[in-house]
Amino acid sequence: MTEKTIPDIVVSRLPVYLQTLQLFQKEGKTITSSQELGEKSCISAAQVRKDLSFFGEFGKQGSGYDIGYLSSQIRSILKMDRVWDVALIGGGDLGHAIARYPGFAERGFRIKYVFDSDPSKIGQKVGSHTIVSTENMADTIKKSGIIVAMITVPSRAAQSVVDQLVQAGVKAILNYAPVLIDVPDDVRVETVSPILQLEHMTYYL
């Protein structure tokens, strides 16, 4: 079965399963069940089995899943069995926090460059990174073969930045700017909006 036939909602749950499996590994567990995996992931056992069945058979009825094996298989499916270099555009407060956060590297995302257009920020150190100018950003990213980027720029600059990233060959963009952006069909964009998520939650209060 090809990637295009896998429902996106199924793919979105795979990182949740992987995170849960990694927690199990830290606890010293070696075997789990769809019931346990589902409970810890807040997903039904039936849904867990259905999701995993899109990619093959990973467990045996009555004996469950080998946690190490299933983790490695999900990592392979998500193409996380390699390190991804990432370009971060935006050296403001959020950009600083992201550049310093060790969790990205731990999960295989290595921030290679931090770009900004503000002359006062260029040359500043952010963790182990030095902020560089966006002036030659597209060429730098293209020469480095980077196809993953994160943007933490103001809304007014987001589309222009994304256009440059697309020109540079970037195929996956995590967008922290609170605005919708247009990209070609072969470029994947995920927008992170804490405000929208908060507004979603307050409905239930």
N, C-alpha and C positions, 0 to 999 in steps of 0.2 A: 504494500500500500504506500503511495507516495505522500510527501509532505502536504500537498495541496488538498488531499482528501481528508486530512485530519482536522476535525473542528478546532477552531482557535481556542475555544473554552477548555478543551481537553489539554492542549499544549500549555495553557496558562496554569493548569493545576500541577503539571509535572514538577516545577520548581518547589511547590509546596510539599509534594511527596519527598523530594530529594532532601529538603531541609529537615523534615521529620525523620527520615532515615538516618541522617547524619547525627541528629540528637540521640537516636537509639544507639548508634555506634559509640558515642561518647559515654553512654550509660553501660556499655559493655555487652549489649545485646547482639545476638548473631542471627536470630530468626524472628520474623514478625508475621502477623496475619493481616488480611484485608480489613478485618474488624478493628484490630489495634491501630493499624496505619490510618484507617478512616477516622477513628475516634480522635486521635491526636492531631489529625489534619482538619477536623471539623467537616468531614465529607463522609457520605454513607459508604459502607463496605461494598455495596453493590456498584456504586459509582466508581470506586477505586478499581474494582475488577474490570469493569467495562472500559475505563480509561486505559488501563495497562494492556488490555486485549487488542487495542489498535496497533500495538507495536510488537506483539508476540506473546509467547507463554513464558512467564517468569517464575511461576511457582507451581506447586503440586497440591491438589486437594488433600487436605488432612495434614500436610506438613508445612504449609505456609511459604513465605518468601525468605530466601537467604539475603540478609540485609546488605552485605558487602557486594554481592553479585547484582542485586537490583539497583543499588546506588550507582555502580559502575555503568550499568546499562542505561539508566536515565541520564547520567552525565554524557554518555555517548550520543544519545538521542538529541539532547539539547546542545550538542557540540561543545560541551564543557570539558572535554578530555584534552584541552589545549589551553594556552594562555592567549587572551585577546587584548591587544594594545588598544587603548582608548584615548581619544582626544577630548579634553574638557575645555569648553569655551565659556568663559565668564569667571573672572578672578575676584568676584565680590565675596560677601559673607558666606553665601551658600556654596559658592565655588571653593572657598577656603575649606569649609567643613567637609565637602566631598573629597577634595584632594588629600585631606589628612585621614580620612576614614579608612581603617585597615581592612574592613570587611570586603571591599571590592577585590583587592588582591587575593584575599583568602579564597574567594570564589572564582578566581581565574580572570579577573578584569584588571589589567595593569594600566594605570594612567600614565601615558607616555608624554603628553604635552598638556600644559595649561596655557590657554590663549586669552588675551584681553586687548581691547582697543584703547583703553585709558592709559595715556603716557605715564601717569603717576604710579600706575601699578606694574608696568613693564619693568622687569628686572628684580621685582620683589620675590622673596622666597616663600613658598607655600609648602610646608613640610620638606620633602626632599626635592621639590620641583621649583623651577624658576619660571615665573610668568613671562611669556614671550608675546610679541606683537602679532595681531591678527593680519598684519599687512601682507605677509607671504604665507598665510595659513593654508590656503588651498594647495599650493605647491608643496609645502612641507608635509601635509597629510598624504597627498598623492604619492610622493616619493617614499614615504614610510610604509605605504601599503595599508594604512589604517582604514578600516571599514566600519568602526563603531565609534560613536561620539555621544557626549552628553552636553547639553547647553543649559546654562544658568544665566542667560542674558535678559535684559528688560524686554517687555513685550514688543516694543517698537522696533527692536533690532532682530527679533527672532527669525522672521522670514528671510531677511537678507543673509543672516548667518547660515541658515539651513540651505539656502541656494548655493552658497559657497561650498558647503559640505558635500552637497550632491554633485557639484562640479568636480570635487576632489575624489569622488568615487565612494563616499560613505554610503553604506546600505542599511545601517541601523542607528536610530537616533533616540536617545532618552531625553525628552523635553521637559524641563522644569519651568519654562516660561508659561505664564498663565494665558496662553493664546493658542488657537488652532493654527496649524501651519500646513501649507500645501507641499506635497512631494510627489514624485513620479510613482507609478504603481509598483516598481521594483524596490522601493525604499520603505522600510518599516519604521514607523514612529510610535513611541509610547509616551503619552503625556502624564506627568505626575503633578497632581494638583491637591495639596493638603487642604486648601480652602473648600474645594468641592467635596472632598471626603468628609470634612467637618460638617458641612451643610447636610450631607447625606445622613450623618449620625444624629444630628439634632432633631431630625424628624421623629426619632424613636425616644426622645427624652420626654 
